[in-house]
């Protein structure tokens, strides 16, 4: 261990050396109560995670501060029933599970001067840029323009808790919609910002909503002003709540779809597309673009029939073992309103595991929101390391130079460790406990002199070391074995200030070693290198040469055991009933409010669309219904309805219906919504004094589609209905699950309507029941 590493350009070397053949390190026991200085075992949690201080905590965003705390931000809705609106909210946690409320982002005297009186503040997104934190947020109305014209604001703070200071102008100003006039002002949905830092030094801000779709624009290096032209990346009428992460060379644009806030009938959910460029084009797993009228999207998170509906508007965070987690809001369908029915939706924050399977993200391997005890994130450290005070205790012993506790007086790091060579050319500390197997290290690193170098080394029969070369401004990964050597380099953007805190993470897995440098550690590395590698055995050492290193939030943990297989999709069995529309209708069909122009001919049911629509205020219209089989079943139809693309033909549609009554039904159809063409799974339900209605938007349609509704039963006896669609009758996109009461007695069949202009006819090729395989 006394051998000097080969000198790299620069002065600082921080090295992680692991000598082969030592015993496995025992895990540190969980503390009785988590503190910022203590290692903790992964907690067990049950959603929602914000119920200790709030009834609602919507549009959540998260970041880990350099003080070791995770900070959670939310939109301006009241926290509790009967409570006041806040101007966005802040909470903090040590484990991502137990949260304490800190207060609002702004008070009435701190809001930006350009915001109109009475404007609301939505959907904050917080990142670290240089030596400060930057928050982007929606302001629903500006002071100098007529009408509700949303814009994106920006504020800065020295710590994640504030104090936050807004800038004097929007970072993205409100934008007039096509057809807007001074007499009739209309505005695009300039809402829901999310930042991405890229490895070429750019800062890209994604924003937008249903009115106008999703766009991305480049920002200045300080993140406070837009400097580029907007690029459109996702379709109007379809998506909002964008969030982008980079993984394995792909940029993943995750988006929320459908209405956020329809109480117990909210069908909000999360989709994703990916691209090799952060500005697109983004396509889903089937290769369908996200920015077209028949927009694609691969489902990431969707309601599954438990109490949670409308899960969405999310953020992604990685725990200290390398497991990703999605933080999002959802609505308890049994308690959907914060105050009176039809008012503010009660949207608490939930957290669930985010898996990456076959190159695509999916929550809980496709199982959806959890509603019971779950193993939680890893947020402490093994080896007895006090993560937020690394020089504390006996986790390390000094071999050369000084390893001492210090205080971060220029940022929010608090207690830090300083490794100082003093008069020597280097300093070295060694852990007192060995590690073994697949491991993950994370630390915050600051190079006070800027032009220094930091390295991490693992040795055995071969070895791997990772270096942050401050003078060359490179992240370097070197891997060697018997007769082989591989060196991979990635530039560190000039925008990134190495004299401020940056986060370095390294994962040693049997499939390779991955090292990343990030400012915000939110799936947005500014440098990333990968090479062949192996699991590790030995002692951890940290070395500084020709200068001092400052280190904080140091953790070493067994790397997370990643889930690699999805929950299986439902499988259809044999057909148990088939109506091929090749003659007279089967006698068990019931024709409700039938019209003479709906006819069977040429082997299909031809159904001209009328103005009738069950979802309209005075909704009615023809239905073709029949009783359902006993037990579990699948209803399926092949439908031809060519709604074209891009034109406005609201809300022409046709498809399957599960009908209890005209105010209590589910319907799955191909539908036109503005310029969007989509598959909608809508639920309408009646209560004592109101009717609620909302839908989930699923896979893209074509002129001909196949639709399925799967019926099963929950453990409590509720009836569960799940949607699916296909463009070829073979490959199916499974979607949301709606519920009906155990004692509901529905019929199932076909519907069409939503608008008579332009004239069009739905053609049903068949209807069938299938068993569940």
Phi, psi and omega in degrees: 000352181272354180293133178286131175297150174305132187288130173262163178300131183117189189238331187260132171233122170250119190240140173250108183248135183232109182279136187288153167090009180267167186287161179289139180282135173288147177287145176290140179292154178292140175288154179296323175219130185294138172229165183293344184256358189245146173289145180227143171285161178298127181282165168260138183223162172226130179291148000278159184264356180253013185284352178288338182227356185209154169271333182219137179207084195263161178055053188288145171227150187221150170207150172264124178281167177283000170271002178092351179270148168269137180244135184239127184245153182214164179291177194276003180303154173303147179284325187226162178302127181080000182277170180277160169293145171248163179265071187067156191233156178227133170226167178218159183205154172265342188231008181069007184237312178261117186244146173239140184277136180255329182141193181269159177292311179238158160253183186296339181271354188250356182292153181298142183295336182277354178280137179291152175299133181087357178296148176261160183237119189237158158051062178291151173223128188238134178223161173263125175230111182066235185259018181214167176261142183235129180247131172252143185204160177269133168248123191285347182202131177263162188280336191255011181226150181282153177078174178279098185247095184290149179216167180257122176263168179215143178218158180234158179205154177282340179223162179296339179272357181104195359289141183266133179240117181281150176280171187277358181207157176297149172283329169229115183284164176299151187231128179292142177279156175305135181087359179291140176227162176302326180282332181225073183290135177227147189227143174288160181279082178273081189221174167055066181283152172207131184264149170227127170266129184254166184281357173261011173095357181279153168246120184243129180251122176263142182198166174127173182205201186299324178275095178108341180084193186256135178232165176225143180221145177280143178250162173296162183303334178275355177078012189254346180220149176277138182235352184241178176275148179288142173240127180279130185234346180208153194290148170292159179069356189245317193229153168209186172058050183289152176203128187238135172230155175253137179206125176053039177085359178251146172256125184253115178265106178261140189217150173264147188226148180076179184288139182281340203216069176242032178058231185288351180248026179287127181250018177310144176198176185242134176237171180212148165226164181224161181207156173280352176240142179291349177254014174086186008283143179263134178231158179271186185295339176267002180086011181274127179295152178271350189251025180244171180300318174266068190294139174273189180155129176265130185292129178254318184212129181205151182297146190239005179105351172281199187287343187272127173235160176063041180285132180176196188042085196241172166225165180235135178223147180254131179278180189279359171258359178095009177272131175277150179225141173258128175251127189205170173253160175207172183241129172285112185296343177273347180213068192275344189250141178283321178237245181280153175305136182087357180267226182289132178284141177273109187233081178288168179270136176240161174222139177210158182295135176251115182260156175241111186233122181056035175086011183224142179279145177202138184280130178050044178058020180103000182281343176088195185298139178273151179217057180178175183302134180225147171293135188262185181292154172271118184230007175248209182215146167281184177069010181072018181284132170271100194302317185269006174212070193299335181277356181283144174078201189243027179292331180229151172235140181283134175255316178221142178076199185241138174236106189222156175284143178216175179240132176281108184260000182247351182212203186257021185289335182068231178286129180227173174248142177236123177255113193234121178294338185063233180276349179279171178276348181203167173229148183215130170236151184232139178291151180269357180229134180279165174237162182204142176095196178289129189226158172226131175245141170221141175207155169267134185232137174228132179254096186303330182265352173081311187263039182252184185224143177234132182232151175232128186233137171236129184234152176193228172297326170237210178185168178220135167224147183240130184233135167260103184267103186289327181286314178280349183054059179223148165260122188238130176240122178245131180231134181218152175217196181291112177076012181218153176207136179229133177234125180239132182236144173225132180291146172264121185303145179300333180297332186279122183268108182283353172276354169257168183292134169229159182254129176248127175235145179222130174241123173259113176232161182299334179274356180147171179248134179237127175236138182221145175243134186213153172272320187251347184048048179236045180072026185227062182295141174270347172206142183211134178223146181219141177208170177300148182197194183202169172291171194233158175217135173140193181265148177270129174232148177236129186233141173234131181234136175059031179160170183265151174242139174248132189226141178213165176049048180276129177217146172226126183218156166304132179297143182301143172278106190277142177280133185236000179233136180283156166298132184297144172287156176301153180238130178275143176263218182278155174290133178253345173205137178224128170247112184261002178052047179248017179179211178296145178296146174306143188292344181274358174287145173244126181259108182259131181051044188288150175244151183291338182275001174267112191222156171263124174200152176054038175073024179207160172266116182261126190225094176297134181286136175248184180280352182290145182204120179302332183276355177287160182307321176251045192299141175197188177142163181294146175221145172245111190233158173207162178292158183262156175291166173286151174076205181276147181199168173235129170261138184217145172218152169255123188236134169249118178210098185271096180271007180064204179217153166074335181278164178266119177212053181299141342241059184299137186193166174196157178165209181268151176222138170251111196243115170263320177195174183290347173244012179217096184199166170237142175217141181239113186215161169276126193218150172259124177233104189060231176272356182278144168240128187206174171256119182248133174249099189257144173238135170236133179220145181257149174234197182297317186235005187203165172239128177253147185210133176195162185220158171258136176261126186250219186292165180288147176269176167220184178301324175240131179225158170250135182238142177226145166234121179264129177249124173226185181230138178280173179296336180268000178096353177297148175273130181249134180231120183242141184266155171205153176218158182212150176260355180222000182077003182241310181263126189244140170257112179271142187236225189280161175243124170255161181239153167232154180301156181301327184266007177294146182234076186277161165251162181230145178180217188236154176214162172201152180158209176095353179157133181268349182237134352291154183301137179201155183237132170274139178236113177267120182278331179193172169217139180209155166256140175235151172285165178264119187288000000 
